[in-house]
Amino acid sequence: MLSARDALAILETVKNKVLDAVNFERLRTAYEWLDENLRQITANNAALRESNDLLKEKVTRLEADLTSAQQDIAQLVARIPKVPTVEAAVELSQLAIGLVEALARADTTRFGTKKLPLIAHHLSEVQRQAAIDELRTKGILDAGGANSEDGLLYFFTSRGKQLLLSVQQKRK
């Protein structure tokens, strides 16, 4: 490709032979303008190439970070213990499930019979006692003594705590 300088050199040889001075100046100005534009475009192109290379490097780093984060998440999810659902843990009556759900909302693994009406207010005294008896029979609750402030004390067994955790997770 013929550069603007080369074209001007050729025009210089034909000045006053083929071209008059006015037309020569017009052509010289046009070629100088083209030469300046070409230099600017070349500089801009180089800057764009550099910017593009930097962006490609950043995309590569971000993709690697994303892959690493996805692997970390997969490992963490795999470490989360699987908790059986209420139904899988034990078959319970609606009364017993209602009491367990109330205790799960209260976020407690121990309770006394005097405070139970505040926790499971939707159940009558007879219903609460029937639910406690059922949960004790199925190994979900156990008695733990008594005192004047709390009344009879009950606590969830290991199996009962799994059931509580299952109920809480189901609510979320």
Buried (B, 14 or more C-beta within 10 A) or exposed (E): EEEBEEBBEEBEEEBEEEBEEEEBEEBBEEBEEEBEEEEEEEEEEEEEEEEEEEEEEEEEEEEEEEEEEEEEEEEEEEEEEEBEEBEEBBEBEEBBBBBBBBBBEBEBBEBBBBBBEEBBEEBEEEBBBBBBEBBBEBEBBEEEEEEEEBBBBBBBBEBBEBBBBBBBEEEE
